[in-house]
Amino acid sequence: MKILASTIEKLFTPYVLIALNVAIILLAEFAGGGTFFAATGLAYLIAVLFVGLIIVRIFSDYAFSDYILKGFLKIQLTFLLFLGLVQFYEYFALNIFSIRPDVVQLTVVASYFMWILSLFLALGFVFRIYYKQSSIIMATLWGLFLLCFAGLIAPNVSTTVVSWFPVWFPKLILMGIVVSATAGIFAVKKLSEIMPVFVEYSHYAIPATILLVLTGFSEYFEATGGLQSFGISAVQNVYISHFLVYAALSLLLIGFGKLKRPQGIYADM
């Protein structure tokens, strides 16, 4: 497994990932008249492959004996799988099951909010152990997550649920994404100050979080057609949101690799 971790690290350097992202963008824009990736679902599949790479990278060197790091990574792994499932959901819901586009896009935007919320769950786990706090805050965060998950599932079970939501509800989700991401960035910075093992990870996790915020906004504009007034087609909107996801996942792929190479006392564990 150590050999696999080393191989992944050598193959997917920052420069290679930049080149890979540029190549994907060029292929998406020119293959099949610029619609092939969207029509075939390849745009969604690539995001899933990035998620798979991150999971393989983490498991290939999953040798920590440190309770805090393992707890943090397990939560992150769970929500990486969730993010991969969201990609499958979006494609199949729109193209196979013909679920209302506004319902699908609202679900996807809410999913990105939940993904960013998962950062709080992972960080909250670390802070609770480090500061020896009670589990009340974590229980509150998990309760909020379950409430959001129920709200995410309900419109897909019965589209009449959508009519219960006020017209400003999607904007409320966007606000939640911005607020939670901002707080999450400050939390990551704080964590890197108290636990040096997270310093290099934070250099990649913070910009990745910002890119996921932009992805949430892109998905919102895809639902409302807000970018079409600027001459950006629906297909291009799909590409923009996914290019942002690829970039964010590329950063996380590097970031988790840095976390898997702890320094100081962690290196001896």
HUSULHU-V107102 format. One record per backbone hydrogen bond with DSSP energy under -0.5 kcal/mol. CO is the residue of the C=O (numbers start at 1). NH is the residue of the N-H. If there is no record, write none. Layout:
# HUSULHU-V107102
((CO NH) (CO NH))
This chain:
# HUSULHU-V107102
((1 5) (2 6) (3 7) (4 8) (5 9) (6 10) (7 11) (8 12) (11 13) (13 17) (14 18) (15 19) (16 20) (17 21) (18 22) (19 23) (20 24) (21 25) (22 26) (23 27) (24 28) (25 29) (26 30) (27 31) (30 33) (31 34) (31 36) (32 35) (35 39) (36 40) (37 41) (37 42) (37 43) (41 44) (41 45) (42 46) (43 47) (44 48) (45 49) (46 50) (47 51) (48 52) (49 53) (50 54) (51 55) (52 56) (53 57) (54 58) (55 59) (56 60) (57 61) (58 61) (59 62) (61 63) (66 70) (67 71) (68 72) (69 73) (70 74) (71 75) (72 76) (73 77) (74 78) (75 79) (76 80) (77 81) (78 82) (79 83) (80 84) (81 85) (82 86) (83 87) (84 88) (85 89) (86 90) (87 91) (88 92) (89 93) (90 94) (91 95) (92 96) (92 97) (93 99) (100 103) (100 104) (101 105) (102 106) (103 107) (104 108) (105 109) (106 110) (107 111) (108 112) (109 113) (110 114) (111 115) (112 116) (113 117) (114 118) (115 119) (116 119) (116 120) (117 121) (118 122) (119 123) (120 124) (121 125) (122 126) (123 127) (124 128) (125 129) (126 130) (127 131) (128 133) (135 139) (136 140) (137 141) (138 142) (139 143) (140 144) (141 145) (142 146) (143 147) (144 148) (145 149) (146 150) (147 151) (148 152) (149 153) (150 154) (151 155) (153 156) (153 157) (154 157) (154 158) (158 161) (159 162) (159 163) (160 163) (161 164) (161 165) (162 165) (166 169) (168 172) (169 173) (170 174) (171 175) (172 176) (173 177) (174 178) (175 179) (176 180) (177 181) (178 182) (179 183) (180 184) (181 185) (182 186) (183 187) (184 188) (185 189) (186 190) (187 191) (188 192) (189 193) (190 194) (191 195) (195 198) (196 199) (198 202) (199 203) (200 204) (201 204) (201 205) (202 206) (204 208) (205 209) (206 210) (207 211) (208 212) (209 213) (210 214) (211 215) (212 216) (213 217) (214 218) (215 219) (216 220) (217 221) (218 222) (219 223) (220 224) (221 225) (221 226) (225 228) (225 229) (227 230) (227 232) (228 231) (231 233) (233 237) (234 238) (235 239) (236 240) (237 241) (238 242) (239 243) (240 244) (241 245) (242 246) (243 247) (244 248) (245 249) (246 250) (247 251) (248 252) (249 253) (250 254) (251 255) (252 256) (253 257) (254 258) (255 259) (256 260) (258 261) (263 266) (264 267) (265 268) (266 269))
